[in-house]
Amino acid sequence: MENDTSIRGVHIYDNNTNQRQNKKSWLEILCLRCHQTDPTPSWQPSWWKKLCPYPYFSTYRQTAQQMSIILFCLLIWGFLYVEIGEAVSIKGELISMIILVMAAYLVGWIWLKLTTLPALIGMLLTGIIFQNLQLVHMTDNYRKLNQDLRKVSLVIILTRAGLGLRASVLKKHYAAVLQLGLLPWIVECLAIAVTTHYLLKLPWIWGFLLGSMIASVSPAVVVPCLFRLRDVGYGVSKGIPTLVLAATAIDDSISVAVFAILLNIMFSSESSTFNIIKGPLSIIAGIVFGSLWGALSSVIPEKGDTYVVPLRFLMLFLGGLFSLFMSGFIEWSGAGPLAIVSSGFVAAYYWEKQGWPINKHPVSNVYRILWIFFEPILFAFTGAQITMSALDPQVIQMGAICLVACLVLRVIVTFFVSFGCGLNNKEKLFIGLTWMAKATVQVCNFFFKFLPTLTHI
């Protein structure tokens, strides 16, 4: 009888709680979605609750954190203004770029909280709006800075991908990784070349050049989304994150290598045979260099060093920057992305043997924090490259038809290629849909290099 009374009391309490939750205003519900709860104890002034009640305002800890970031930005701006001068004044180009990045971060955060869709969509839209409202303008000097920052973003996200790979899963599904990394890419590249040749009247060589670019999967989109799913346990038992990340690395490396080969054939004075051979060699060189650098990062610094975390981070980060910039300098561009992923993978493999679990070690956390700052830089600057008035509506329409048709074909091919991987139909479809995110960072730099030549064609 006493138990029945207690059970009824629990039900009455639950009902009252549900009724109170149902009586929440739309503003309170909106604020709860925007402000994350912090379960850990924190200090706050006695007047804070009265002046800024939760959830209409952030907690004191969250507000103080946001204010510290704003103060850091103001101090950095003050330092740059003293040292550089008018270039970083209120009307300067650098300030407009900084405002763009800050606005992109804010819009992306609001977009994520209100829609649960990736914040990068809001950041990309912010860049497009700023560009078309002429709120940001970049001269050639700052365009070069834009390219370099996007390369740094690529190093960060590819290293995160490498650190997230598991050797046991790769050993078990190495054939599936090669199939998913190569076959869908080849099919989409061929499909883009054919459709653009007949619908947009592009020459075959330009069609394949465009195909090698469009077929590239964006690691900046795929990697963070996969990590969020992995953190809540989706697909981990079947190794889906490792499978997709490894295939993405192969996909991007093939895209960069083929793109460079075609560009060199079109504009370089070197023999076509050498350019074709250089593509596969660059991929092999990237894997070898990245593996050696990753192995070196496991013994230098020594694992018991007091400063092992920052030193290991710098080993991977600076090695990745060297790989990407040097591979572009010597025109072996396919080596860069694979070297970055390989170094992260090999380093994480040896670190796990030394007691650092995959994805749960301090170096991985450093890259996660860095991505918070570089994500708005990457996507805001990407959106700022789009000028709506310069687009031909008819070309957009035909291009959209080509893109959608080839994407559907790639999803279908990926679905059938996934047979034999132990995945159900929903998981096969999910892997196919991950290839819909398209990359620009790896290949856009070639256009700037050959821009004087392209303008005379």
KOLVO-401043 format. One record per residue: residue in one letter; y, x, z of N, C-alpha, C, O in turn. Coordinates in steps of 0.1 Angstrom, whole numbers, plus 5000, padded with zeros to 4 digits. Atoms other than C-alpha are relative to their C-alpha. Example, Ala and Ser with C-alpha at 12.3 -4.5 7.8 and 13.67 -1.06 7.14 Angstrom:
A498850095000495551235078501250095000501250195007
S498949915000498951375071501149925008502249975009
This chain:
M498850085000500050005000501350095000502250064993
E498949904999502350295009500250074986501450094982
N499949935013501550464976500649904989501449954981
D499450095010502350144956501549985002502349974993
T498650014997505650114974500850134994501950114988
S499449885005506450474965500150014985501150054979
I500050015015505450424929501149914995501849944985
R499050105004507650114926501450065002502350044994
G498749934998510450324941500450104989501550114985
V499849915011510050584915500449934987501349974980
H499650085012510150324887501449955001502149954991
I498650064998513250164902501050114998502150094992
Y499049885001514950514904500150044985501250064980
D499949975015513950584867500849904993501549944984
N499350105007515250254856501550015002502350004993
N498649994997518550304874500650124993501750124988
T499649885007518750654859500249974985501250014979
N499950035014518150524824501249914997501949924987
Q498850095002520750244829501350085001502250064993
R498749924999523350504840500250084987501350104982
Q499949935012522450714809500549914988501249964980
N499750095011522750414786501549965001502149924991
K498650044998526250334801501050114996502250094997
K499149895003527650674790500849964988500349904978
S499150025011530650654767499650094988498950194990
W500349915011530450794732500750145001500150234996
L499349874998532951064742499150095009499050215007
E500849924991530651174771498850054993498350164995
I501249965008527651174748500350124991499650214989
L499649905009529551384723500250135007499850245002
C499849884993530651634749498850065005498650185006
L501349954995527151664763499350084989498650184991
R500749935011525951764728500750134997500150234992
C499249885004528752024724499950115011500050225008
H500049904989528452184759498650025005497949925010
Q501449974995525152354768500050005015500950055022
T500249994986523852314803499650145004498850204997
D500349864995523652634824499349985013499949955023
P500750024988520852604850500250105011499950085022
T499849894990521652934867501249985008502249935003
P498850024991524052934897501150094995500950204991
S498849925004527553044889501249965010501249855015
W498850024992530853074908501149934992501249964980
Q498850055007533852864899501049965011500749935022
P498950034990537252794916499849855005499349774998
S500150144995537452484938500749904992500449784992
W499250105008540052324916499549974986500049894980
W500550015014538052364884499449864997499749804987
K500750135002535952044888501049894999500949794991
K499050105001539051834894500950014988501249914981
L499149985012541151984866499249994987499849934977
C500850005013538352024840498649955003497750035004
P501350054996535451794849499050014988499350004977
Y501149995009532151844832499449864998499349795008
P500249925012530951744806501249994990501150044979
Y498850005009534451674791500650134997501250154987
F499549865002535252044795498750085003497850045009
S501149914997532952344795500050045014501050025022
T500049944987531852504827500950125001501350174991
Y499049884998534052774842499450124994500150204988
R500749885005531453034832500250014985500550114979
Q499950005015531452924795501550024996501750094986
T498649985004535252894794500550145002501250194994
A499649864998535753234809499450104990500050194986
Q500649925011533353384784500749984987501050084980
Q499250025012535253224755501350065001501850124991
M498749944998538553334769499950154999500950224994
S500149855001537353694772499850044986500450154982
I500149975014536353694736501449994993501750084985
I498750025006539753564726501050115004501750174996
L499249884995541453834748499650134993500550214989
F500449885007539354104732500650004986501150114981
C499450015014540453984697501550035000502050104991
L498549985000544153984707500350155003501250204997
L499849864997543854334722499750094988500550184985
I500349935012542154464691501149994990501550094983
W498950025010544854304669501250085004501950144996
G498949924995547554464691499950144997500950214993
F500249865002546054804688500150034985500850134981
L499949985014545654774650501449984995501850064986
Y498650025004549254644646500850135003501650174995
V499349874996550554954665499750114990500550194986
E500549885008548455194644500249984985500650084978
I499950025015548555034609501349944996501849984985
G498750055003551654824609499949874993499149784997
E499850135006552554544585498749944993498649824991
A501350045006549054534569499349905009498549825004
V500750094991547854354600501049915007500749865018
S499050094994550954154607499549854998498549834992
I500450145001550853774609499849954986498949874983
K500150045014551253744572499250094992499150084980
G500849905007548954034563498749944996498249845001
E501350045005545654004545498950015011498149925012
L501149984990543554144574500149885010499049845014
I500050114991544853874597499549874995498849805001
S500650125007544053604572498550005000497949905001
M501449995000540553734570499449985014498449925016
I500450024986540253744608500049865004499149805010
I499850144997541553394611498949924993498349824998
L501150075008538953284584498750025008498049925009
V501249984993536153444604499949925013498949865016
M499950084987537253284637499949854997499249785005
A500150145004537652944620498649974996498149864999
A501450035005534252974604499050005012498249915012
Y500850004988532653054638500149875007499249815011
L499850124993534252754654499549884992498849794998
V500550115008533452514625498550005000497849905001
G501549995000529852644624499449955013498449895013
W500550044986529452594662500149855001499249785006
I499850155000530852234659498949934991498349834995
W501050065009528552164629498750005006497949915005
L501349994994525552284647499849905012498749845013
K500150094989526252074678499949864996499249775002
L499950145004527051754659498849964991498449844991
T501050035010524351774632498750065002497750014997
T501249924998521752014645499650084988498550154988
L500249915012521852174610500550145002501450165011
P499549864998522352554607501550014999502149954991
A498549984999525852664616500550074987501750054984
L499649935012525952874584500649904989501449944981
I499550105009526652554564501549985003502349984993
G498650024996529852494583500850124997502050114993
M499349875003530852864579500250014985501350054981
L499849995014530252854542501049904995501949944986
L499050105004532252534538501450045004502450024997
T498749954996535152694558500550104990501750104987
G499649905010535252984534500549944987501549984981
I499650075012535352754504501449935002502249944993
I498850074998538152544519501250105001502250074995
F498949904999540252854529500450054986501650074983
Q499849945013539852994494500849904991501749944984
N499450105010540752674475501349955005502149894997
L498650044995543752594498500950135001502050125005
Q499349885000544852954493500550055013501650105015
L499749954986544853034530499550145002499950205012
V500449864999543153364524500150064986499850004976
H499949935013543753624497499650155002500150215012
M500449874998542053954493500350094987499950054976
T499849905010543154254472498850084998497850065005
D501249925003540754514458499650085012498450095014
N500349924989540954724489499249925010498249965016
Y500750084991539854434511498749944994497849905002
R501350045006537254324486498950105003497850075005
K500949904997535654654491499549995015498350015018
L500450034986535754594529499149895001498149895009
N500850125000534254254523498550044996497650005002
Q501349965004531354414504499250085010498150065013
D500649924990530754674531499549925012498449945017
L500450084988530654414559498849924996498049895005
R501250085004528154204539498850095000497750045003
K501249914999525954514536499650025014498450035017
V500349994986526154564573499249885005498349895013
S500750124996525154204578498650004995497749965002
L501450005006522154254555499150105008498050075011
V500849904991521054564576499649935013498549955017
I500350074987521254354608498949904998497949905006
I501050115001519254064595498750054995497649994999
L501249955004516654264577499350085011498050085012
T500649934988516054484608499449905009498449925015
R500550114992515654164628498749954994497749925002
A501250055006513054054603498950105002497850065005
G501149904998511154384605499550005015498350025017
L500450004986511254374643499149885004498449885014
G500750124997509754024642498649994994497949904996
L501350015007506654114621498950055010499150145018
R501149974992503254134638498950074991498550014981
A501049935008500754394625498749934999498149934988
S501350075000497754184634500049894989499049864982
V499850115010499053894612500050064986499450004977
L500049935013499854124583498750054995498350044984
K501349945004496454284584499149884996498249904987
K500850125003494853934583500449934987499549884980
H499550085012497053784556500750094990501750044984
Y499249915009498154084535499949954986500949964979
A500150055014496853924503500949884999501649864988
A499150125001498753594511501450055000502249984993
V498649955000501953794518500350054986501450014981
L499749955013501753964484500149884990500949884981
Q500050125009500953634466501349925002502049884993
L498850084997503853444484501250084996502350024993
G498849925003506253734478500250024985501350044981
L499949965014505453794441499949884990500849864982
L500250115010504053484423501149904999501549874988
P498950105001506653224432501350064994502050004987
W498849935006509453484424499850014985500849984978
I500249985014507953554390500249874993500849874982
V500050135007507553184381501549955000501949914989
E498650055000511153104392500950084991501850034984
C499249915009512653404374499849974985500749964978
L500350045013510853314342500649864996501149844986
A499550145003511852944345501550004999502149934990
I498549995001515553034351500350064986501350014980
A499749935013515453264320499949904989500749894980
V500350105011513952984298501049895000501649864990
T499150115000516152704310501450044997502149964990
T498649965003519452894309500150054985501250034980
H499949975014518553024274500249884991501049884982
Y500050125008518052674260501149905004501649834995
L498950104996520552474281501450065000502350004997
L498749944999523352724287500250104988501350164987
K499949925012522752924254500250155004500950224997
L499949864996522553254273499050094992497950044989
P501049915006520853554256498950035010499050015022
W501249984991517353634269500250105011499950085022
I499849894990518453954287500849955011500649985023
W499250064990521153764305499349895008499649885020
G500850104993518753484314499150065010499050015021
F500949934990516353724330500850075011500450075022
L499149954990519253894348500449905010500349925022
L499650114991520353564362498849955008498949925020
G501250044993516753474370499650095012499250055022
S500349904989516253794390500949985012500550015023
M499050024989519353704410499749875008499649875020
I500250134994518653334416498749995008498549925018
A501450004994514953394425500050075014499050055021
S499949934987516053604455500249915011501049825011
V499950084988515453444489501050065009501050185011
S499049954991518253474514499450025014499149935021
P500549974986517053654546501049955011500649925022
A499050054990520353554563499849865004500249815014
V500350144997519253194561498649985006498449915016
V501450024996515453224565499750065014499149995022
V500449934987515253474594500549935012499749905021
P499650074988517453294620499349875002498949835013
C500750134999515852954612498650025005498149955013
L501449984995512353094616500050055014499150015021
F500049954986513253274648500249885010499749885021
R499850124991514552944663498749925001498449875012
L501250075000511352774653498950075008498150015016
R501049924993509253064666500249995015499349995023
D499750004986511053054700499549885007499349885019
V500650134994509852694706498649994997498049885000
G501450005001506352784695499449944987498249944985
Y500550065013506152634659499550114991500150214989
G500649915010503752814636499650145005499150224997
V500349874995503153104659498550035000498150144997
S501449984999499453054663499450044987498450114986
K500549975014498953074625500750114994500450154982
G499349895006501353354620501049974989501350064981
I499150045011503753164598501350085000501750124989
P498749925000506953344609499850144994500550184985
T500349875006505353684601499749994985500250074977
L500350025014503953554568501249984991501350044981
V498850035008507253414556501050125000501650154990
L499149894999509353714568499550124991500450174984
A500549895008507153974551500149964985500550054977
A499950045014507053774519501450004995501750034984
T498650005003510853734520500550154997501250174988
A499749865002511154114523499650054986500350124979
I500549975014508954164492500949944989501250004980
D499250085009510853894474501450074997501850084986
D498749945002514254054480500050144994500850174985
S500149875005513154404472499749994985500250074977
I500350025015511654284438501349964993501550004982
S498850055006514854094431501050124997501650134986
V499149895002517054404437499650104990500450144982
A500549905009514854634418500049954986500550034977
V500050055014514454414387501549984996501850014984
F498650015003518154334388500650134996501450144986
A499549865003519054704388499450054987500150114979
I500649965013516554774360500749944988501050004979
L499450075011518054504338501450054997501950064986
L498649955001521654614345500050144994500950164985
N500049875006520854974337499550004986500150084978
I500450015014519054884305501249954992501450004980
M498950065008522154684294501250094999501850104989
F498749925000524854934304499850155002500750224999
S500249864997523255264313499750084987499150024978
S500349925012522955554288498650075002498150134993
E501449944998519555664304499049924992499249814987
S501050065008516355584286499449885008499449875020
S500550134994514855234292498750035007498449975017
T501349974993511455394301500250055014499550015024
F499749954987512955584330500549895009500249885021
N499550114992514855274342498949915005498949865016
I501150094996511655064342499150075010498750005020
I500849934991509655334360500750015014500050015024
K499249984988512455374386499849885009499949905021
G500150124991511955014399498850015009499050005021
P501249984991508355054412500150125010499750115021
L499949884992509155404424501049985012500750035023
S499050024989512155284444499449915011499749945023
I500750084990509955024462499150085008499150075021
I500949914993507355284471500850095009500450125021
A499249914993510055524482500649935013500749995023
G499450084989511655254504499049985011499350005023
I501050024990508355174522499750135007499550135019
V500349874994507555544527501150055010500850095021
F498949964991510955634541500249925012500449975023
G499850094989511255324562498950025011499150025023
S501149984991507755384577500250135008499950135020
L499849874993508555744585501149995010501050055021
W498950024991511855654601499749925012500149945023
G500450084989510355384621499150075010499250055022
A500849924992507655614634500850115008500550135020
L499149904993510355874643500749935011501049995021
S499250084990512255604662499249975012499749935022
S500850034989509255554684499850125009499450115021
V500149884991509255914697501350075003501450155012
I498649954998512955994694500949885001501149814991
P500049934987514355914720498749985007497849895003
E501250014991511655964746500049865007501149825012
K500150144995510455624760500549995014500949885018
G499550004986511455714796501550035001502050045012
D498649965000514955814786500949895007500749775004
T499150104994517755644807500749924989501049804992
Y499350075010519555554775499249974988499649974976
V500950025011516555464755500449884991500249884979
V499650125007517855114745501150034990500950004978
P499049975010521155224729499650114989500050104978
L500449905009519555534713499049944990499149984978
R500950065010516755334697500749904991500449904979
F499250095008519155074685500850084989500850054977
L499249925009521355344669499150074990499450084978
M501049945010518255514653499749904989499849934977
L500350105010517355184635501249964992501249954980
F498850055006520855074628500650104990500950064978
L499449905008522255394614499050044989499450074977
G501049985011518955454595500049904990499949924978
G499950115010519255114579501250014992501249994980
L498849985008522855174569499850114990500250104978
F500349885009521855514554499149954989499449994977
S501050045011518955354535500749914990500549934978
L499450095009521055074520501150064992501150044980
F498949945007524155264511499550124991500050134980
M500549895008522255574499499249964988499350014977
S500850055011519855374478500949954989500649964977
G499050045011522855214460500750114994501050114982
F499349895005524555544456499250084990499750124979
I500949925009521555714439499449904989498649944981
E500550105009520855384420498549985001497849954991
W501450044997517455324436500149885010499649895021
S499650114991518654994450498849935006498949875017
G501150074995515154844455499450075012498750005020
A500649934988514355104482500749965012500049965023
G499350034988517054994506499549895009499149925020
P500550114991515854654518498650025006498449995017
L501349984994512254754521500050115010499250115020
A499949894990513155074540500549945013499949985024
I499550064988515054864565498949925007498749935019
V501150084995512254614570498950085005498350065016
S501249914996509554884571500350085013499550095022
S499649924988511455094597500049915013499549955023
G500150104989511854784620498649975004498349965015
F501450044998508254684616499250125007498550095017
V500849894994506755034623500550035014499750065023
A499449974987509155094652499549905010499149935021
A500450114991508254754668498550025003498149995014
Y501449984998504554834663499750105011498950085019
Y500249904990504755154683500649975013500150015024
W499350044988507155014708499149905008499149915020
E500950104993504654734716498950085007498550045018
K501049924993502055004724500650075012499850115022
Q499449944988504555154748500549915010501149945020
G499750104989505054834767501149904996501549825005
W498950095004507854654747499349894991498949924980
P500650115009506454314734500949974988502149984988
I499350035013507354204699501049895003500749795009
N498950104999510754014698500549985014501449905016
K499550034986511154034736500450145006500250165018
H499649884995512554384739501550024999502149944991
P498650005000516154494745500750034986501849984984
V499449975013516754634710500149884991501149854984
S500050125008515854304694501249915005501849844997
N498950084994518354134718501450054995502349974993
V498749945005521154374706500249954986501449914983
Y499850055014520554274670500349855000501149804992
R499750154999520553904680501549985004502149894998
I498650014997523953954696500950044989501949984986
L499249965012525354144666500049894990501149884983
W500050105011524253864643501049895004501549824995
I499050104996526453624663501450034994502149944990
F498749965005529453824652500050014984501049984978
F500049985015528353904616499649884992499949884980
E500450125008526953564606501349934995501349904983
P498850065006530453404603500750094989501350044980
I499549905010531653724584499349984987500049974977
L500850015012528853694559500349874993500649874981
F499950135007529053324552501449964997501649894987
A498650035003532753284554500550074988501250024979
F499649925012533353564529499349964988499849964977
T500750055011530653424507500749884995500849864982
G499350125004532353084506501350034994501849964985
A498649975005535753254500499950064986501050084980
Q500149965014534353384467500049894990500149914978
I500250125008534153034453501449944997502049895007
T498850075004537252904434499749884992499249904980
M500550125007536652544424500849984987500149934977
S499250035013539452534397499550094989499750064977
A500549915010537752824379498649954994498150014985
L501350055004534452624375500149904989500949814990
D500150105011533652434343499049895004497849925006
P500950114995532252094352498749994991497649964997
Q501250015008529852094322499050115003497850095003
V500949894996528552434331499349985013498150015015
I500650034987528052324367498949904999497949915005
Q501050115002526152014355498750064995497650035000
M501149945006523852214333499350105009498150115010
G500549914991523452484358499249945012498249995016
A500750074989522552234385498649954996497649955003
I501350045005519852094363499050114999497850105003
C500949885000518352444357499650045014498450065016
L500349964986518552524394499049915007498049955012
V500950104994516952204406498650004994497650005002
A501350005007514152214380499250125004498050115007
C500749874997513252574388499750005015498650055019
L500450004986513352514426498849915002497949945010
V501250094998510952214423498850074995497750065001
L501249935005508652434402499650115010498450135012
R500349894991508852714427499349945013498350005018
V500650074989508052474456498549964997497649985005
I501350045004505052344437499050124999497950125004
V500849885001503752694429499750065014498650105016
T500249944986504252814465499049915007498149975015
F500950094993502352504477498550044996497650055005
F501449975004499252594456499650155003498450175005
V500349864997499552974462499650015015498850105019
S500350004985499352894500498649965003498149985015
F501450044997495752764497499250135003499450244997
G500849894995493352994515500750075012500150175017
C499349944989495853084542499849935014500349975024
G500350074988494552834567501149915005501249885017
L498850084996497652614566499749854995499049834986
N500150145004497852234564501149974990501950064987
N499150035011499852054537501550005005502350054997
K498649994995503052024559500550145001501650174997
E499649864998503052394566500150074986501050154984
K499849955014502552474529501349954994502050034987
L498750065005505452244520501250075007502250105000
F498949944993507552404547500350144994501450184992
I499849875005506952754533500749994986501550074983
G499450025013507852624498501549975001502350024993
L498650034998511052484511500950115005502150125003
T499249894995512152804528500550094989501550164990
W499549925011512452964494501249944993501750004983
M498950075006515252724485501450075003502450064996
A498849934996517852944503500250124991499250214990
K499849905010519353184477500950115006501950085013
A499349894995520653534484501150044990501050034978
T499049945008523853694471500450145004500950224995
V499549874995524454004492499450114992500150214989
Q500749895006521854214475500450044986500350154982
V499749985014523054174440501549994996501950054986
C498650025003526754084441500750134998501750144991
N499349875001527754444446499950074986500750144982
F500249955013526354534412501149944990501650024981
F499050065008528854294396501350075002502150094992
F498849934998531754464412500050144994501050194989
K500149875006530454794400500250004984500850084979
F499950015014530154674364501049904995501149874983
L499050105003533054434365500950044988501249964980
P499249975012535254634341499349994987499949954977
T500850015012532454634316499849854996499949814985
L500350145002531654264321501249924994501049834987
T498850075004535254154315500350024985501149944979
H499849975015535154294279498949944992498849964980
I501150065008531954104269500449864995499549804989
